[in-house]
């Protein structure tokens, strides 16, 4: 899951969201997205699913296994 922080940051920026906005949209605690993007925290499987659904991408894409 080494690519996850950069892929999350890229998706968030492409869609024009701040970290705070994304936390609110996904019902995550304040600073959680910041910690994910810094590689300081790994999301649970449930949260990975929420993020993938929110951005309409696969979990494989989020973790760097595919480009789609």
Buried (B, 14 or more C-beta within 10 A) or exposed (E): EEEBBEBBBEBBEEEEBEBEEBBEEBEBEEBBBBBBBEEEBEBEEEBBEBBBEBBEBEBEBBBEEEEE
